Structure formats: C-alpha cells, structure tokens
Amino acid sequence: MNIGITCHATTGGSGALAVELGMALAERGHRVHFVTLGTPFRLREAHENVFTYSVETVTYPVLHHDPCSLALAALIAQVAREKHVEVWHAHYAIPHAAAAIIAREMMAEEKRFKLVTTLHGTDITLVGTHPSFLEITRFSMERSDAVTTVSNWLRHETQREFALSRPIETIYNFVDQDRFVPRRTDRSDHDGTGEKVIMHISNFRPVKRVTDAVRVFKRVSERLNARLVMVGDGPERLSAAGVARQLGIEDRIEFTGIRQDLETLIPRADLMLQPSEHESFGLVPLEAMACEVPVLATASGGTCEVVEDGVTGYLCEVGDIETMAARAIEVLGDTERAKVMGRNGRRRALRLFARETTVDRYESLYHRLVDA
C-alpha cells in the first residue's frame, strides 16, 4: 500500500509517533511518503520504503505571510497523484488535515485517497477551539474518512468541544520495546557519588510547566544528592534557567538541548519528572516506563491512562510543588520501591502500548477504508 503522512517536523509527541508509525509500516512492506515543512524529527535512518518531501517556502512582496499551508496542500496533491497514494494520514487537524482535504479536492475523483486524521492534543484543546480556527477544525474532522485520538481523554474532549457527527476511535501511542530498554546496571550509584538523576524531557512550551520541574528539584536537592537533567528546548528554556539561578541551583541542573538518542538518555534516570498542565497522552512517561524508570507526573489528561498511580510512579495535582517533591524524595530514597515501580512500568508498557499492537490497528484501519 502507498501511504502518505503529514506531521510536524519539530520535536514533540505527535511528530515522534508519526515517524515511528511510518517506519513500522515501511518495515511491513508499505511505501511511506512523508510530506512536511522540514525533515521530521526522529527520522534518523534511511529505509528503502520511506520517502520524504519538503515544502518549499515562498517569498513575494505582496504576500505578507508565507502561505505554507497552501504549498503543503499542493505538494500533498502532487505526491499523492504521482505515487498513487491510497491513504493519507494527517497528524493534527490544523493545518495538516485541512491541507490534505484541499489536496484531495485537486485530484480526479478516481485518484483520491482516503484521509485519516489523528488528533494529538493542542490541535483540539488550544488551536482548534480558538474562534479563528474552530470551524475549519470541525470541517477538517467531518471531511476526514476516519478520525482517531491518542487517548480516551482527548476523544471525550473532542466530542465535548465539537459534537462531531462521526465516530472517533482511540488508538493509543506506542513505544518500541526493543529500543527503549532498561539500564542493565544498578542506577543507585552512577558515578560513585550516589547522585540521583531526575530527568525532564519536553519541547519547553508553557503547557509543560518546566519551571515547576526546577522548583520541585530545589526541594529534592535539599534532602538528597541529586541532579536535574533537562532535555529539549523551546520558549520556556530561559525561564527555567532564570528560576534555577534565582534558587541558587544552576550548578545542579544540566540543559542538554534537543537530543535524538532518548533511548540512551532515559535509562540513566532514576526518576522521570513531567509536571505538565496536561498531556493528551504522555509519550515521554511511556518511554520512561519501558526503560523501567519510575514516573512522577500530573493527574491531568491522557497521562492518567498511561501512568498507574502508586504502581508505575505517582500522579499529583497540577502545580502542587510540595507533593511532587515529597513523592520524588520517597521514590529516590527507596531503591527497592523504585525498582518495583520500574518493573511494573515496563510490564504495563508492553501489555497496553506495544508497538505491534498499535501498528496493527492503524494498518487494519487503512485496509478497512480502502476496501470500503
């Protein structure tokens, strides 16, 4: 089958899932065509069945803004026509599903592809509900041949906000259990000092509440020998560094920037800290669980469907710095309990979020649409 995929090329769970899904489909013999505004993050290795196409930007005096969504639609139509694409998978309603719908209308009726739109979160909770985009977001979902969400929480939010006339199917994100594996040596003493490593991974947007991670770490560092590793980059990076300076703990915090090798970084952590306002799914907590790293996150959004409170880690209220710090100290101070939570996490990851299970569901959905 020829499958087209459009996703965000920058860091974030939606782009990561789209790339991992595309690679898995390619390994099954499908030809996968990525059309994006740049080289997709995590698309690190070549595959004979994977092809990438980047939208060219346009500069012209009469255009005050680059009409990249229209250029995206034109390129989708071109690739779909030339490569005989049967299914196009748009990750995010705006602009990707909208661009795919325009592209489909540009094609002869007998050449048109089936459109699957997967919602990942802010396309519904932030962008989609803005008055400027609400109608086109609803239109994009209604005109798709299938709509999926990455969690039941997001499915409920979508129905509540948009009252769609079509059903929405939940297909969870997945983790590559062969790539994200536990550290094979004892975490309790990384460098001979007994230092504990707390890790946060995100795109440093306001919704991630990265300064909360710094404030939690401040309280933990007063009780334990610990280091905070902040992986990623984004608009809140300077705020996090500023709070660290104010609290006098900048020498205990490491900012790594954007990293591609998360499967080597995560197993080094003793605790994954994700204090987000909400997550539509929680891919980082899932990858941490697969590496047998306990997770400390907020009880908001789809994370509650990933992390089992008290079993694979802890879930706390958004902004509750004191409780999060107390839970972190509890986990880091009890090596045996941390090991049990880690093992529980990997078992849950393999049982509910295995790679093959999710890819099977998407592949079945594609065939169902094409056969219909």
C-alpha positions as CSV (number, residue, x, y, z in Angstrom):
1,M,0.0,0.0,0.0
2,N,1.2,3.6,-0.7
3,I,0.6,5.7,2.4
4,G,1.2,9.4,2.8
5,I,2.0,11.0,6.2
6,T,2.0,14.7,7.1
7,C,3.2,15.7,10.6
8,H,5.1,18.4,12.5
9,A,8.8,18.2,11.8
10,T,9.7,19.7,15.1
11,T,10.1,17.9,18.5
12,G,7.0,16.7,20.2
13,G,5.0,13.6,20.7
14,S,2.9,13.9,17.5
15,G,5.9,14.0,15.2
16,A,7.6,11.2,17.1
17,L,4.6,9.0,16.8
18,A,4.1,9.8,13.1
19,V,7.7,8.9,12.3
20,E,7.8,5.8,14.4
21,L,4.5,4.6,12.8
22,G,5.8,5.4,9.3
23,M,9.0,3.4,9.9
24,A,7.0,0.5,11.3
25,L,4.7,0.5,8.2
26,A,7.7,0.6,5.9
27,E,9.2,-2.5,7.7
28,R,5.9,-4.3,6.9
29,G,6.4,-3.6,3.2
30,H,4.3,-0.5,2.7
31,R,5.7,2.5,0.8
32,V,5.5,5.6,3.1
33,H,5.7,9.1,1.8
34,F,6.3,11.9,4.3
35,V,5.3,15.4,3.2
36,T,6.4,18.0,5.8
37,L,7.7,21.5,6.3
38,G,11.1,20.2,7.2
39,T,13.0,16.9,7.9
40,P,10.9,15.1,10.6
41,F,12.4,14.8,14.0
42,R,13.3,11.2,14.8
43,L,13.5,10.3,11.1
44,R,17.2,9.3,11.6
45,E,17.7,6.3,9.4
46,A,17.1,5.5,5.8
47,H,14.7,2.8,4.6
48,E,14.1,1.7,1.1
49,N,10.3,2.1,1.6
50,V,10.5,5.6,3.1
51,F,10.4,8.8,1.0
52,T,10.5,12.4,2.2
53,Y,9.3,15.6,0.5
54,S,9.8,19.1,2.0
55,V,7.6,22.1,1.2
56,E,9.4,25.0,-0.4
57,T,8.9,28.4,1.2
58,V,7.7,31.3,-1.0
59,T,8.8,34.9,-0.7
60,Y,6.9,37.5,-2.6
61,P,6.3,41.2,-1.7
62,V,2.5,41.0,-2.0
63,L,2.4,38.1,0.4
64,H,2.7,39.4,4.0
65,H,2.9,35.8,5.3
66,D,4.3,32.6,3.7
67,P,1.2,30.6,2.5
68,C,2.9,27.4,3.6
69,S,-0.4,25.6,4.2
70,L,-1.4,26.1,0.5
71,A,2.1,25.0,-0.6
72,L,1.7,21.9,1.7
73,A,-1.7,21.1,0.0
74,A,-0.2,21.4,-3.4
75,L,2.7,19.1,-2.6
76,I,0.4,16.5,-1.0
77,A,-1.7,16.5,-4.2
78,Q,1.4,16.1,-6.4
79,V,2.9,13.3,-4.3
80,A,-0.4,11.5,-3.9
81,R,-1.0,11.7,-7.7
82,E,2.4,10.6,-8.8
83,K,2.9,7.9,-6.2
84,H,-0.7,6.5,-6.3
85,V,-1.2,7.1,-2.6
86,E,-4.3,5.2,-1.3
87,V,-4.4,6.5,2.3
88,W,-3.1,9.9,3.6
89,H,-2.6,10.1,7.4
90,A,-2.6,13.7,8.8
91,H,-1.3,14.1,12.3
92,Y,-3.0,17.3,13.6
93,A,-6.2,18.7,12.2
94,I,-4.7,22.2,11.5
95,P,-3.0,22.6,9.2
96,H,-2.3,19.0,8.1
97,A,-5.8,17.6,7.7
98,A,-7.1,20.8,6.1
99,A,-4.2,20.8,3.6
100,A,-4.9,17.2,2.8
101,I,-8.6,17.9,2.1
102,I,-7.6,20.7,-0.3
103,A,-5.2,18.4,-1.9
104,R,-7.8,15.7,-2.3
105,E,-10.2,18.1,-4.0
106,M,-7.5,19.0,-6.5
107,M,-7.3,15.4,-7.7
108,A,-9.5,13.5,-10.1
109,E,-12.2,11.7,-8.2
110,E,-11.0,8.2,-9.1
111,K,-7.5,9.1,-7.9
112,R,-8.5,10.5,-4.5
113,F,-7.0,9.0,-1.3
114,K,-8.8,8.1,1.9
115,L,-7.9,10.5,4.8
116,V,-7.2,9.5,8.3
117,T,-6.8,12.4,10.8
118,T,-5.2,11.7,14.1
119,L,-5.7,14.3,16.9
120,H,-2.8,14.8,19.3
121,G,-4.0,17.4,21.7
122,T,-3.3,21.1,21.2
123,D,-4.9,21.0,17.8
124,I,-8.1,20.5,19.8
125,T,-7.5,21.9,23.2
126,L,-5.7,25.1,22.1
127,V,-5.7,25.8,18.4
128,G,-8.9,24.1,17.4
129,T,-11.1,25.8,20.0
130,H,-9.8,29.3,19.1
131,P,-12.6,31.3,17.4
132,S,-10.4,31.8,14.3
133,F,-9.9,28.1,13.8
134,L,-12.9,26.3,15.4
135,E,-15.0,26.0,12.2
136,I,-12.2,24.8,9.9
137,T,-11.0,22.4,12.6
138,R,-14.6,20.9,12.8
139,F,-14.7,20.9,8.9
140,S,-11.4,19.1,8.7
141,M,-12.6,16.3,11.1
142,E,-16.0,15.9,9.4
143,R,-14.5,15.7,6.0
144,S,-11.9,13.0,7.0
145,D,-12.7,9.4,6.3
146,A,-11.6,8.4,9.8
147,V,-10.7,10.4,13.0
148,T,-8.6,8.9,15.8
149,T,-7.3,10.3,19.1
150,V,-4.3,9.1,21.1
151,S,-6.3,8.8,24.4
152,N,-9.8,8.4,25.6
153,W,-9.4,11.7,27.4
154,L,-8.8,13.5,24.1
155,R,-11.6,11.7,22.5
156,H,-14.0,12.9,25.1
157,E,-12.6,16.5,24.9
158,T,-13.1,16.5,21.1
159,Q,-16.7,15.3,21.3
160,R,-17.4,17.9,24.0
161,E,-16.0,20.8,22.1
162,F,-17.1,19.9,18.6
163,A,-20.0,17.5,18.8
164,L,-19.0,15.7,15.6
165,S,-21.5,13.7,13.6
166,R,-18.9,11.0,13.0
167,P,-17.4,8.4,15.5
168,I,-13.9,8.9,16.9
169,E,-11.7,6.0,17.6
170,T,-9.0,5.9,20.2
171,I,-5.7,4.4,19.1
172,Y,-3.0,4.8,21.8
173,N,0.5,5.9,21.0
174,F,3.1,3.1,21.3
175,V,6.7,2.5,22.4
176,D,9.3,0.5,20.7
177,Q,10.1,-2.0,23.4
178,D,13.2,-3.2,21.6
179,R,14.7,0.2,21.6
180,F,13.6,1.6,24.9
181,V,15.0,-0.9,27.3
182,P,16.1,-0.9,31.0
183,R,19.6,0.1,32.1
184,R,21.5,-3.2,32.8
185,T,23.5,-1.8,35.7
186,D,22.3,-0.6,39.1
187,R,21.1,3.0,38.9
188,S,21.7,3.7,42.5
189,D,25.3,4.8,42.0
190,H,26.0,6.3,38.6
191,D,29.5,7.8,39.3
192,G,30.5,6.6,42.7
193,T,28.9,9.5,44.5
194,G,25.4,8.1,44.9
195,E,23.9,11.0,42.9
196,K,20.3,10.5,41.8
197,V,19.3,11.7,38.4
198,I,15.9,13.4,37.8
199,M,15.1,13.9,34.2
200,H,12.6,16.1,32.3
201,I,12.0,15.9,28.6
202,S,9.8,18.2,26.6
203,N,9.6,20.9,23.9
204,F,9.7,23.5,26.8
205,R,6.3,25.1,25.9
206,P,4.3,26.8,28.6
207,V,2.0,23.8,28.9
208,K,4.9,21.7,30.1
209,R,5.4,23.9,33.2
210,V,9.2,23.5,33.1
211,T,9.8,26.0,35.9
212,D,7.7,23.6,38.2
213,A,10.3,20.9,37.4
214,V,13.0,23.3,38.6
215,R,11.1,24.2,41.8
216,V,10.4,20.5,42.6
217,F,14.1,19.8,42.1
218,K,15.1,22.6,44.5
219,R,13.2,20.9,47.3
220,V,14.6,17.4,46.4
221,S,18.1,18.7,46.3
222,E,17.8,20.0,49.9
223,R,17.3,16.4,51.0
224,L,19.2,14.2,48.5
225,N,22.3,14.3,46.4
226,A,20.6,14.8,43.1
227,R,21.0,16.3,39.6
228,L,18.3,17.5,37.2
229,V,18.8,16.8,33.5
230,M,16.5,19.0,31.3
231,V,16.3,17.5,27.8
232,G,14.9,19.6,24.9
233,D,14.5,23.2,24.0
234,G,11.7,25.8,23.5
235,P,10.3,29.1,24.6
236,E,10.4,28.4,28.4
237,R,14.1,27.4,28.3
238,L,15.3,30.8,29.5
239,S,12.6,31.0,32.2
240,A,13.7,27.6,33.6
241,A,17.4,28.7,33.6
242,G,16.4,32.0,35.3
243,V,14.5,30.3,38.1
244,A,17.4,27.9,38.6
245,R,19.7,31.0,39.1
246,Q,17.3,32.6,41.5
247,L,17.1,29.5,43.6
248,G,20.9,29.0,43.5
249,I,20.8,25.6,42.0
250,E,22.1,26.2,38.4
251,D,25.2,24.2,39.1
252,R,23.0,21.1,39.8
253,I,21.0,21.4,36.5
254,E,22.1,20.3,33.1
255,F,20.4,21.6,30.0
256,T,21.2,19.1,27.1
257,G,19.3,20.8,24.3
258,I,17.4,18.7,21.8
259,R,18.6,15.1,21.7
260,Q,17.8,12.3,19.2
261,D,19.2,9.5,21.4
262,L,16.5,9.4,24.1
263,E,16.8,5.6,24.3
264,T,20.3,6.1,25.7
265,L,19.4,9.0,27.9
266,I,16.3,7.8,29.6
267,P,17.7,4.6,31.2
268,R,20.3,6.8,33.0
269,A,17.5,8.5,35.0
270,D,16.3,7.5,38.5
271,L,13.0,9.4,38.1
272,M,11.2,11.0,35.1
273,L,9.5,14.3,36.1
274,Q,6.7,15.6,33.8
275,P,4.7,18.4,35.7
276,S,2.6,19.4,32.6
277,E,-0.6,21.3,32.7
278,H,-2.0,18.4,30.8
279,E,-0.8,15.8,28.2
280,S,-3.1,14.3,25.7
281,F,-1.2,11.0,26.0
282,G,2.3,11.2,27.6
283,L,4.8,9.6,25.3
284,V,7.8,10.5,27.5
285,P,6.3,8.8,30.5
286,L,5.6,5.7,28.4
287,E,9.2,5.6,27.1
288,A,10.4,6.0,30.7
289,M,8.2,3.2,31.8
290,A,9.6,0.9,29.1
291,C,13.1,1.7,30.4
292,E,11.9,0.8,34.0
293,V,12.2,4.4,35.2
294,P,9.5,5.5,37.7
295,V,7.4,8.4,36.5
296,L,6.3,11.5,38.5
297,A,3.6,13.3,36.5
298,T,0.4,15.3,36.9
299,A,-3.0,13.8,37.2
300,S,-4.3,15.6,34.1
301,G,-5.3,14.5,30.6
302,G,-4.2,11.3,29.0
303,T,-1.2,10.7,31.3
304,C,-3.7,9.1,33.7
305,E,-4.2,6.4,31.1
306,V,-0.5,5.7,30.8
307,V,0.9,6.0,34.4
308,E,-0.8,3.9,37.1
309,D,-0.6,6.0,40.3
310,G,1.3,4.3,43.1
311,V,2.2,1.4,40.8
312,T,4.4,2.7,38.0
313,G,5.0,6.1,39.6
314,Y,2.9,8.9,41.1
315,L,0.4,11.3,39.8
316,C,0.0,14.7,41.6
317,E,-2.2,17.7,41.1
318,V,-1.0,20.4,38.6
319,G,1.2,22.9,40.3
320,D,1.4,21.0,43.6
321,I,5.2,21.5,44.1
322,E,5.3,20.3,47.7
323,T,3.5,17.0,47.0
324,M,5.6,16.3,43.9
325,A,8.8,17.0,45.8
326,A,7.7,14.7,48.6
327,R,6.8,11.9,46.1
328,A,10.2,12.4,44.4
329,I,12.1,12.1,47.7
330,E,10.0,9.0,48.5
331,V,10.9,7.2,45.3
332,L,14.6,8.3,45.2
333,G,15.1,7.4,48.8
334,D,13.8,3.9,48.5
335,T,15.8,2.0,45.9
336,E,13.8,-1.2,46.2
337,R,10.5,0.6,45.8
338,A,11.8,2.4,42.7
339,K,12.9,-0.9,41.2
340,V,9.4,-2.4,41.7
341,M,7.8,0.6,40.2
342,G,10.2,0.4,37.2
343,R,9.4,-3.2,36.6
344,N,5.7,-2.5,36.9
345,G,6.1,0.3,34.4
346,R,7.7,-1.9,31.7
347,R,5.1,-4.6,32.2
348,R,2.3,-2.1,31.7
349,A,4.1,-0.6,28.7
350,L,4.4,-3.9,26.9
351,R,0.9,-5.0,27.9
352,L,-1.1,-1.9,26.8
353,F,1.2,0.1,24.5
354,A,3.2,-2.3,22.5
355,R,4.4,-1.2,19.0
356,E,3.0,-4.1,17.1
357,T,-0.5,-3.8,18.6
358,T,-0.9,-0.1,17.7
359,V,0.6,-0.6,14.2
360,D,-1.8,-3.5,13.6
361,R,-4.8,-1.2,14.5
362,Y,-3.7,1.5,12.1
363,E,-2.9,-0.9,9.3
364,S,-6.4,-2.5,9.8
365,L,-8.0,0.9,9.7
366,Y,-6.2,1.7,6.4
367,H,-7.3,-1.5,4.8
368,R,-10.9,-1.1,6.0
369,L,-11.1,2.4,4.4
370,V,-9.6,1.3,1.1
371,D,-11.6,-1.9,0.8
372,A,-14.8,0.1,1.5
